[in-house]
Amino acid sequence: MVGREQFDQELLEVKDKVIQLARSSRRQLEQSVEALYQADVNLAERVIKADEQLDEMDLSINEAAILLIARQQPVATDLRKLIVAIRISTDLERMADNAKNIARSAIRLGEDHQLTIHSSLADMRDIAFRMIDLAIDAYYKEDVKLAKQLSELDDLIDNMFSHVLEELLHMSASNPQKIQLIMQMAFSARYIERFGDHLTNIAENVMYLVKGETFDLNE
């Protein structure tokens, strides 16, 4: 069995990989929404291509965590750290998938759709940015108070999504010839809203890491 000092270093390396994946998922969201607003098909295609690297990062985190569990057979807090790393990595990879789906919507809209992308999608993205930054901080510091704040921001994104969806439905009713394009906006708003859901999962996992109990922040 490896020494305690080496084991702690390997735990830290797994944690660093998770944080790197979180930052990469944030960048994917940033670029996919930019592609949507700028009607930049080339940028959207780069987002889709980059998703392969994030999938590999997720796989690397899982393999490293599982190897440590097999080699060291950790218990209590150490085991929770590895389990939480795997869980958070999964949510981050799914967040990146949602960014990839926004990029696909940008491609389906094309470069000359002549629609004004709803301004609230950028507002939702900005809330998601705040959530990602907060989640990284909460996970790094293992801070329950920071983790709890994510739930409130998720409620804000949910409310914004409801308003956007209602307005887009009205828009599609008055522009039936563009309903398929308008729906791509609605799908994109939904994908951003899903970021909030995954980040709430991350908050719950941070709380489990610290307290050793399961929490449901959606209650």
C-alpha positions in Angstrom: 0.0 0.0 0.0 1.2 3.5 -0.8 2.2 5.8 2.1 -0.2 8.3 3.5 1.6 11.3 2.0 1.5 9.8 -1.5 -2.2 8.8 -1.1 -3.0 12.4 -0.1 -1.2 13.7 -3.1 -3.1 11.4 -5.4 -6.4 12.4 -3.8 -5.4 16.1 -4.5 -4.6 15.2 -8.1 -8.1 13.7 -8.6 -9.6 16.8 -7.0 -7.6 19.1 -9.3 -8.8 17.1 -12.4 -12.4 17.6 -11.3 -11.9 21.4 -11.0 -10.2 21.4 -14.4 -13.2 19.6 -15.9 -15.5 22.2 -14.2 -13.6 25.1 -15.8 -13.7 23.3 -19.2 -17.5 22.8 -18.9 -17.8 26.5 -18.1 -15.8 27.4 -21.2 -18.0 25.1 -23.3 -21.1 26.9 -22.1 -19.5 30.3 -22.8 -18.6 29.4 -26.3 -21.8 27.6 -27.2 -24.0 30.5 -26.1 -21.6 32.9 -28.0 -22.1 30.8 -31.1 -25.8 31.0 -30.7 -25.9 34.8 -30.4 -23.3 35.4 -33.1 -24.7 32.8 -35.4 -21.2 31.4 -35.6 -21.4 27.9 -37.0 -17.7 27.4 -37.0 -17.4 28.2 -33.3 -20.4 25.8 -32.6 -18.5 23.0 -34.5 -15.4 23.6 -32.4 -17.5 23.3 -29.2 -18.9 20.0 -30.4 -15.4 18.8 -31.3 -14.0 19.9 -27.9 -16.6 17.8 -26.1 -14.5 14.7 -26.9 -11.7 16.0 -24.7 -14.1 16.5 -21.8 -15.4 13.0 -22.2 -11.8 11.8 -21.9 -11.3 14.0 -18.8 -14.3 12.4 -17.1 -13.1 8.9 -18.0 -9.6 9.8 -16.6 -11.2 11.0 -13.3 -13.2 7.8 -12.9 -10.3 5.6 -13.7 -8.0 7.4 -11.2 -10.6 7.3 -8.4 -11.5 3.7 -9.0 -7.8 2.7 -9.0 -7.2 4.5 -5.7 -10.2 2.7 -4.2 -8.9 -0.6 -5.4 -5.3 0.0 -4.2 -5.9 1.7 -1.0 -9.4 0.5 0.1 -10.1 3.8 1.9 -12.9 4.3 4.4 -14.9 7.2 5.8 -13.9 10.6 4.5 -11.3 9.4 2.1 -13.8 7.0 0.4 -16.3 9.8 0.3 -13.8 12.1 -1.4 -13.3 9.6 -4.2 -17.0 8.7 -4.6 -17.9 12.4 -4.7 -15.2 13.1 -7.3 -16.8 10.4 -9.6 -20.3 11.8 -9.0 -19.3 15.4 -9.6 -17.3 14.5 -12.7 -20.4 12.8 -14.1 -22.5 15.9 -13.6 -19.8 18.1 -15.2 -19.6 15.8 -18.2 -23.4 16.0 -18.6 -23.2 19.8 -18.3 -20.7 19.8 -21.2 -23.1 17.6 -23.2 -25.7 20.3 -22.7 -23.3 22.9 -24.0 -22.7 20.7 -27.0 -26.5 20.6 -27.6 -26.6 24.4 -27.5 -23.9 24.4 -30.2 -26.0 22.0 -32.2 -29.0 24.3 -32.0 -26.7 27.1 -33.2 -25.8 25.0 -36.2 -29.5 24.2 -36.9 -30.4 27.9 -36.7 -27.6 28.6 -39.2 -25.9 31.8 -40.1 -28.9 33.7 -41.6 -31.9 32.9 -39.4 -32.9 36.6 -38.9 -34.1 35.9 -35.4 -33.2 37.9 -32.3 -31.9 35.5 -29.7 -33.8 36.1 -26.5 -31.7 38.2 -24.1 -32.7 36.1 -21.1 -30.6 33.2 -22.4 -27.5 35.4 -21.8 -28.9 36.2 -18.3 -29.4 32.5 -17.6 -25.9 31.8 -18.8 -24.5 34.4 -16.5 -26.3 32.8 -13.5 -24.9 29.5 -14.6 -21.4 31.0 -14.6 -21.9 32.2 -11.0 -23.1 28.7 -10.0 -20.1 27.0 -11.6 -17.6 29.4 -9.9 -19.4 28.9 -6.6 -19.5 25.1 -7.1 -15.7 25.1 -7.7 -15.1 27.1 -4.6 -17.4 25.0 -2.5 -15.8 21.8 -3.7 -12.3 23.0 -3.3 -12.9 24.4 0.2 -15.4 21.7 1.2 -17.7 24.5 2.3 -21.3 23.6 3.0 -22.5 27.2 3.3 -21.2 27.9 -0.2 -22.8 24.8 -1.5 -26.2 25.7 -0.1 -26.2 29.0 -2.1 -26.3 27.0 -5.3 -29.9 26.0 -4.7 -31.1 29.6 -4.6 -29.4 30.4 -7.9 -30.9 27.3 -9.4 -34.4 28.5 -8.5 -33.6 31.8 -10.2 -32.6 30.0 -13.4 -35.7 27.8 -13.2 -37.9 30.9 -13.0 -36.1 32.6 -15.8 -36.6 29.5 -18.0 -40.3 29.5 -17.3 -40.6 33.1 -18.5 -38.5 32.6 -21.6 -40.5 29.5 -22.6 -43.8 31.4 -22.2 -42.5 34.3 -24.3 -41.1 31.9 -27.0 -44.4 30.1 -27.2 -46.1 33.4 -27.9 -43.5 34.2 -30.5 -44.0 30.9 -32.3 -47.8 31.5 -32.3 -47.3 34.8 -34.2 -44.5 33.4 -36.4 -45.7 29.9 -37.4 -43.3 29.8 -40.4 -40.4 30.1 -38.0 -41.6 27.7 -35.3 -38.8 25.2 -35.8 -36.1 28.0 -35.4 -37.8 29.4 -32.4 -37.9 26.0 -30.8 -34.1 25.8 -31.1 -34.0 28.8 -28.8 -36.4 27.1 -26.4 -34.2 24.0 -26.4 -31.1 26.1 -25.7 -32.8 27.7 -22.8 -33.7 24.3 -21.5 -30.1 23.1 -21.8 -28.8 26.1 -19.8 -31.5 25.4 -17.2 -30.1 21.8 -17.0 -26.8 23.3 -15.9 -28.5 24.6 -12.8 -29.9 21.1 -12.0 -26.5 19.5 -12.4 -24.8 22.1 -10.3 -27.4 21.6 -7.5 -26.4 17.9 -7.6 -22.8 19.0 -7.2 -23.8 21.1 -4.1 -25.6 18.1 -2.6 -22.4 16.0 -3.2 -20.3 18.6 -1.5 -22.6 18.5 1.5 -22.4 14.7 1.5 -18.6 14.9 1.4 -18.5 17.2 4.4 -21.3 15.7 6.5 -21.5 12.1 5.4 -25.3 12.5 4.9 -27.5 12.7 1.8 -29.3 16.0 1.2 -32.0 17.0 -1.3 -31.7 20.8 -2.0 -34.8 20.6 -4.2 -37.2 19.9 -1.3 
